[in-house]
Amino acid sequence: PKQVEVSDGFTRVPNLVSIRTPHTLGVVPRLRGARRLLELELRSMGIYAVDGQPTTITLRVNSKQSDNPEHYILTVADGKITVSGASEDGVRNGVKTLVQAIRHSRGMKLQNARVTDAPDLHVRGYMIDIARNFTGLNDLKRLFRLLAMYKVNRVQFHFTDDEGWRVEIPGLPELTRIGARRGYTLTETD
């Protein structure tokens, strides 16, 4: 993080928390993805979102806080956790930092603090080539989940290149019958 200001005290994250997205009509449409990510990650740790709990996590967009759309401020103070981002991408990055902090905390207690962060590079990418080095679906899902938690925002995905067509298309069986094999060349007998 760019800046961390530590305060006295701790905030315990119990099994039940309230998630708020301040808006008169319920969830702000642009925060649905960030809220869904938070709920899924919390649920994987045995923490559930239920309205009316004393420990609250508030997600909000404040486009005036920075020119960088991925900028966020994570504030933890006495049972109140706030993730404020310059855009939904910023809120999502703050949610990822919060989830990582909870996962690495002792006894589900977070130090009261204010974390301010934004990436220096707008493109943080990863390239994977399954055309030449096949990777199974479950491994790909795990990899993409890890990349997302590391805030990688671009993936160059080579699923077909030169030799090694990996996608079966029922209307074009020759793609996988011929194209899935390395070094395959047609001869006069083919």
C-alpha positions as CSV (number, residue, x, y, z in Angstrom):
1,P,0.0,0.0,0.0
2,K,1.0,3.6,-0.6
3,Q,0.2,4.7,2.9
4,V,-0.9,3.0,6.1
5,E,-1.9,5.0,9.2
6,V,-2.3,2.7,12.2
7,S,-4.7,3.6,15.1
8,D,-5.2,2.2,18.6
9,G,-7.5,-0.8,19.0
10,F,-8.8,-3.7,16.9
11,T,-11.9,-4.5,15.0
12,R,-13.1,-8.1,15.3
13,V,-14.7,-9.6,12.2
14,P,-17.4,-12.0,13.5
15,N,-19.3,-14.7,11.6
16,L,-22.1,-12.2,10.8
17,V,-21.5,-8.8,9.4
18,S,-23.6,-6.2,7.6
19,I,-22.6,-5.0,4.1
20,R,-23.8,-1.6,3.2
21,T,-23.8,0.3,-0.2
22,P,-25.2,3.7,0.7
23,H,-28.0,4.4,-1.9
24,T,-31.7,5.0,-1.5
25,L,-32.6,2.3,-4.0
26,G,-30.5,-0.5,-2.5
27,V,-27.2,-1.7,-4.1
28,V,-25.6,1.0,-6.3
29,P,-25.6,-0.7,-9.7
30,R,-21.9,-0.1,-10.3
31,L,-21.1,-1.8,-6.9
32,R,-22.8,-5.1,-7.5
33,G,-19.6,-6.8,-8.7
34,A,-17.6,-5.5,-5.7
35,R,-20.3,-6.5,-3.3
36,R,-20.7,-10.0,-4.8
37,L,-16.9,-10.5,-4.7
38,L,-16.9,-9.5,-1.0
39,E,-19.8,-11.8,-0.1
40,L,-18.3,-14.8,-1.9
41,E,-14.9,-14.3,-0.3
42,L,-16.3,-13.8,3.2
43,R,-18.6,-16.8,2.8
44,S,-15.5,-18.9,1.9
45,M,-14.1,-17.9,5.4
46,G,-17.4,-18.7,7.2
47,I,-18.5,-15.0,7.4
48,Y,-22.0,-14.2,6.3
49,A,-23.7,-10.9,5.4
50,V,-26.8,-10.3,7.4
51,D,-28.5,-6.9,7.8
52,G,-28.5,-5.2,11.3
53,Q,-25.2,-6.6,12.6
54,P,-23.0,-4.3,14.8
55,T,-19.9,-4.9,12.5
56,T,-20.5,-3.2,9.2
57,I,-18.6,-3.1,5.9
58,T,-19.5,-0.1,3.8
59,L,-18.7,0.1,0.1
60,R,-18.9,3.4,-1.7
61,V,-17.7,5.2,-4.8
62,N,-16.2,8.7,-4.4
63,S,-15.0,9.7,-7.9
64,K,-13.5,12.9,-6.5
65,Q,-10.9,11.2,-4.3
66,S,-8.5,10.5,-7.1
67,D,-7.9,10.7,-10.8
68,N,-6.7,7.1,-10.8
69,P,-9.9,4.9,-11.2
70,E,-8.3,2.1,-9.2
71,H,-7.5,4.2,-6.1
72,Y,-9.1,3.2,-2.8
73,I,-9.1,4.0,0.8
74,L,-9.7,1.2,3.3
75,T,-10.6,2.4,6.8
76,V,-11.0,0.0,9.8
77,A,-12.2,1.6,13.0
78,D,-14.0,0.1,16.0
79,G,-16.4,-2.3,14.2
80,K,-16.8,-0.1,11.1
81,I,-15.0,-1.0,7.9
82,T,-15.2,1.3,4.9
83,V,-13.9,0.7,1.4
84,S,-14.1,3.9,-0.6
85,G,-12.9,3.8,-4.3
86,A,-12.6,6.3,-7.1
87,S,-14.6,3.8,-9.2
88,E,-16.0,0.3,-8.9
89,D,-12.5,-0.9,-9.9
90,G,-11.1,1.0,-6.9
91,V,-13.7,-0.4,-4.6
92,R,-13.0,-3.9,-5.9
93,N,-9.2,-3.5,-5.2
94,G,-10.0,-2.3,-1.7
95,V,-12.3,-5.3,-1.2
96,K,-9.4,-7.6,-2.2
97,T,-7.0,-5.9,0.3
98,L,-9.7,-6.3,3.0
99,V,-10.1,-10.0,2.2
100,Q,-6.4,-10.6,2.3
101,A,-6.1,-8.7,5.6
102,I,-8.9,-10.9,7.1
103,R,-7.4,-14.1,5.8
104,H,-4.0,-13.2,7.3
105,S,-5.3,-11.9,10.6
106,R,-5.0,-13.7,13.9
107,G,-8.4,-14.5,15.4
108,M,-10.3,-12.6,12.8
109,K,-9.1,-9.3,14.4
110,L,-8.0,-6.4,12.2
111,Q,-5.8,-3.5,13.5
112,N,-7.7,-0.2,13.3
113,A,-6.0,1.6,10.4
114,R,-6.5,3.6,7.3
115,V,-4.9,2.2,4.1
116,T,-4.6,4.3,1.0
117,D,-3.4,2.6,-2.3
118,A,-3.5,2.8,-6.0
119,P,-1.5,1.0,-8.7
120,D,1.3,2.9,-10.4
121,L,0.7,1.0,-13.6
122,H,-2.7,0.9,-15.4
123,V,-1.9,-2.4,-17.1
124,R,-0.8,-5.2,-14.9
125,G,-0.9,-8.3,-17.0
126,Y,-0.1,-12.0,-17.4
127,M,0.2,-14.1,-20.5
128,I,-0.7,-17.8,-20.6
129,D,-0.3,-20.0,-23.6
130,I,-2.4,-23.2,-23.4
131,A,-1.9,-23.8,-27.1
132,R,1.6,-25.1,-26.6
133,N,1.4,-26.0,-22.9
134,F,-2.1,-27.4,-22.1
135,T,-3.5,-26.4,-18.7
136,G,-6.7,-28.0,-17.4
137,L,-9.9,-26.0,-16.7
138,N,-9.7,-26.3,-12.9
139,D,-6.1,-25.1,-12.9
140,L,-7.1,-22.2,-15.1
141,K,-9.9,-21.2,-12.7
142,R,-7.5,-21.3,-9.8
143,L,-4.9,-19.3,-11.6
144,F,-7.4,-16.6,-12.7
145,R,-8.7,-16.3,-9.1
146,L,-5.1,-15.8,-7.8
147,L,-4.3,-13.3,-10.5
148,A,-7.5,-11.4,-9.6
149,M,-6.5,-11.3,-5.9
150,Y,-3.1,-9.9,-6.9
151,K,-5.0,-7.2,-8.8
152,V,-3.7,-8.3,-12.2
153,N,-6.1,-6.6,-14.6
154,R,-5.2,-7.9,-18.1
155,V,-4.7,-11.5,-19.3
156,Q,-3.3,-12.4,-22.7
157,F,-4.8,-15.8,-23.3
158,H,-3.4,-17.9,-26.1
159,F,-5.8,-20.8,-26.5
160,T,-5.0,-21.4,-30.1
161,D,-1.7,-20.6,-31.9
162,D,0.2,-22.1,-34.8
163,E,-0.1,-25.8,-33.8
164,G,-2.3,-27.0,-31.1
165,W,-6.0,-26.0,-31.6
166,R,-7.6,-26.7,-28.2
167,V,-11.3,-25.7,-28.7
168,E,-13.7,-28.3,-30.0
169,I,-16.2,-26.9,-32.4
170,P,-18.9,-29.5,-33.5
171,G,-19.3,-28.0,-36.9
172,L,-15.6,-28.1,-37.7
173,P,-14.2,-31.4,-36.4
174,E,-11.1,-31.1,-38.5
175,L,-9.8,-28.4,-36.2
176,T,-9.4,-30.8,-33.4
177,R,-8.8,-33.9,-35.5
178,I,-5.9,-32.3,-37.4
179,G,-5.1,-29.0,-35.7
180,A,-4.7,-30.4,-32.2
181,R,-1.6,-32.4,-33.2
182,R,1.9,-30.9,-33.3
183,G,3.9,-31.3,-36.4
184,Y,1.0,-32.6,-38.4
185,T,1.5,-32.1,-42.1
186,L,-0.7,-33.3,-45.0
187,T,0.8,-35.9,-47.3
188,E,-0.5,-37.0,-50.7
189,T,-2.2,-40.0,-49.0
190,D,-4.3,-37.7,-46.7
